[in-house]
Every structure is written in C-alpha cells, then in structure tokens.
Amino acid sequence: RFHGHPLAGRIRQLTGDTRTFDFTPYAGSCDLVFLDADHGFEGTRIDTEHALMLLRPGGVLLWHDCFADGVARFLAQFSTIHPVVRIRSTTLAMHRKA
C-alpha cells in the first residue's frame, strides 16, 4: 500500500520466518515494527524479542490480533514489565520502546 507514496523510500518491509531470518543488520534501526504472524504464545514471544532488538529508542511495536489466545496471554505477561496499550476499536496493541 505504500508503494508510490512520497515516503516509500523510508519504508523497508521485512518478511520471512523469524526463526531463521537474520535481523542483526537492522538492529536499532526501526521506528515501527508491525507484528502480524504467529498467534501462539511462544511464537509471539520470539517475534517480540526480535522486534525489540530492531527498534530504536522511541520506536513503536504494534501487535496485530492482540485478542488471539497466544498473543493475549503473551501480552498479559509482557505488560507486567513493559507498558502496553490496546488501541480502542482495533485488534492492535502498542508498546513504545524507552
């Protein structure tokens, strides 16, 4: 959807299996990470660890399908340590990296 947009040059879409993809070249370089993948607890945990590594300070992590069982269970645990906001009238939850 962003192709052809004036800011398209600032967007890099990374896709792949988070269990095998090498994220290290992008560490600390992302303003936004949008997770929309594995809905299991363990998959969400692994995806979140990668996402946090990718984010620069002040960057935003968005989880899609935050009410899916595994995602919701992970977010309940994660939110005991890190601030998480559920975005009203959506299936999104958000965390801003300090």
C-alpha positions, 0 to 999 in steps of 0.5 A, spaced: 500 500 500 505 504 500 508 503 494 508 510 490 507 514 496 512 520 497 515 516 503 516 509 500 523 510 500 523 510 508 519 504 508 523 497 508 518 491 509 521 485 512 518 478 511 520 471 512 520 466 518 523 469 524 526 463 526 531 463 521 531 470 518 537 474 520 535 481 523 542 483 526 543 488 520 537 492 522 538 492 529 536 499 532 534 501 526 526 501 526 521 506 528 515 501 527 515 494 527 508 491 525 507 484 528 502 480 524 504 472 524 504 467 529 498 467 534 501 462 539 504 464 545 511 462 544 511 464 537 509 471 539 514 471 544 520 470 539 517 475 534 517 480 540 524 479 542 526 480 535 522 486 534 525 489 540 532 488 538 530 492 531 527 498 534 530 504 536 529 508 542 522 511 541 520 506 536 513 503 536 511 495 536 504 494 534 501 487 535 496 485 530 490 480 533 492 482 540 485 478 542 488 471 539 489 466 545 497 466 544 498 473 543 493 475 549 496 471 554 503 473 551 501 480 552 498 479 559 505 477 561 509 482 557 505 488 560 507 486 567 514 489 565 513 493 559 507 498 558 502 496 553 496 499 550 490 496 546 488 501 541 480 502 542 476 499 536 482 495 533 485 488 534 492 492 535 496 493 541 502 498 542 508 498 546 513 504 545 520 502 546 524 507 552 
